[in-house]
Amino acid sequence: MKYRMIGSDPATRREVSVLALGAMLFGSQTDEKTAFALLDRYVEAGGNFIDTSDNYAFWADGGQGGQSEELLGRWRRSRGVGDEIVIATKLGARPLAPGTSYVDNAEGLSAKVIRESAERSRERLGAERLDLLYAHIEDRTAPLRETVEGFAELVVEGTVGLLGVSNHAVWRVERARALAAAAGLPGYDVLQYHHSYLRPRTDIPGDLWPDGTLGATTAELLSYLEAEPELTLVAYSPLLTGGYVRPDKLRPDYDHPGTPARLKALEEVAREAGATVNQVVLAWQLGGRFPIVPLAGVSSVAQLEENLGAVDLELTEEQRGRLDAAH
């Protein structure tokens, strides 16, 4: 395994494995025995960066979520896991009532919700401190200063380590970070967005985000990350939920002229490297010009082993250039 540092403050920054493990479906679609086996193997391979959320997986049973955090809590207790494993979780998108959705009934990002939801996550995870806590989705009904101060208070109190933000407009991320900096408060250090080798259209409605943009890593976001080298991008769904293996599973927003050209380049490089297409995608992210931590979920040990194999896959400059130029 390889590692990189996340966070800008020496007091809270953490060294994490370059490949993060997504636990979204653990405890729901992925049963406990399988999930424990995946977690054990990931840690055995040197992995120490696990991702979840307080609303995972509310859609599985029409509830409000929490199954993933609860499973991770049971795994932590059964294995005696402590601070050596960095567990990131999120709040803000938990449905307020069973049978509803974050789209129209999310808990939001008020100071009251931030404090209460973070406490519930700590209880489910069995952790004294949340290593990394994200604002999961935007809440434009809550004053941004209140959200910034609500998260910062938990860091100052020691119940949260690092702060992150996911699926927000770039201007709101910058405004929140500016508010925190001006007040001398901890701010967002980690950004989590959807990012992969194939590029989705952002001018049509997406499956998750009605305007097609807030969840995606846009050119604007990439430019922002290059200008702010202390930030880290955690890239969720890097393998497009099997879309590289089964292109027929790709969402409609990947149906455009650039996709076939990039798939062709990807397949050529995979053959040359003696690797799978999925491994090339992950290696392409890992070796980029600014820090990207791929966050990949798996449902079998075989899938996990394939992903782990990408950590040591070194693409040549010529291969990387070919991949980047395909369009």
Sequence and secondary structure as in RCSB ss.txt:
>XXXX:A:sequence
MKYRMIGSDPATRREVSVLALGAMLFGSQTDEKTAFALLDRYVEAGGNFIDTSDNYAFWADGGQGGQSEELLGRW
RRSRGVGDEIVIATKLGARPLAPGTSYVDNAEGLSAKVIRESAERSRERLGAERLDLLYAHIEDRTAPLRETVEG
FAELVVEGTVGLLGVSNHAVWRVERARALAAAAGLPGYDVLQYHHSYLRPRTDIPGDLWPDGTLGATTAELLSYL
EAEPELTLVAYSPLLTGGYVRPDKLRPDYDHPGTPARLKALEEVAREAGATVNQVVLAWQLGGRFPIVPLAGVSS
VAQLEENLGAVDLELTEEQRGRLDAAH
>XXXX:A:secstr
  EEEE S TTT EEEESSEEE TTBTTTB HHHHHHHHHHHHHTT  EEE  TTTTHHHHTS   HHHHHHHHH
HHHHT  TTSEEEEEES  BSSTT  HHHHB    HHHHHHHHHHHHHHHT SSEEEEEE S  TTS HHHHHHH
HHHHHHHTSEEEEEEES  HHHHHHHHHHHHHHT   EEEEEEE  SS   SSS  SS TTS TTB  HHHHHHH
HH TT EEEEESTTGGGTTT GGGS GGG STHHHHHHHHHHHHHHHHT  HHHHHHHHHHTSSS EEEEEE SS
HHHHHHHHTTTT    HHHHHHHHH  
